[in-house]
Amino acid sequence: TGEEYEREKYHKACNDALGYGIKEALMGSGVYALSQYLEMSISVLLLWYGGGIAIRQNDSITNSTTLSVGQLIIFQLYWNMMRTSYTTLIDNATALTRSSGAAQRVLSLLDLTADINPHEGEILSHLNGHI
């Protein structure tokens, strides 16, 4: 019957939407985990390398200077500022992409024509509540 067909069509549409949502969630979580691991790894490498330089004493033979602890802290603060700005930029780009996809879907729904023509059909002359 028509009701069964529409029910199956509805369930298929819901399952498709669920599949896309799960796929997007998995991909988003993978990208988020990868970017977080990279950010933390870079922070650890910066502190490890900069801390090693800060601990070393001035080398009087090669006449090179070392990094002070204060300079390392300042550099780490600047790094955190850049990292936060980058993360905010990526989040905004993701939101913009997602909203453009939603707007495209809304516009495509607005362009659809109705299955039932509102100007056709039988006009009832007398209606008392029973059809």
Secondary structure, 3 states (H helix, E strand, C coil): CHHHHHHHHHHHHHHHHHHHHHHHHHHHHHHHHHHHHHHHHHHHHHHHHHHHHHHCCCECCCCECCCCHHHHHHHHHHHHHHHHHHHHHHHHHHHHHHHHHHHHHHHHHHHCCCCCCCCCCCCCCCCCCCC
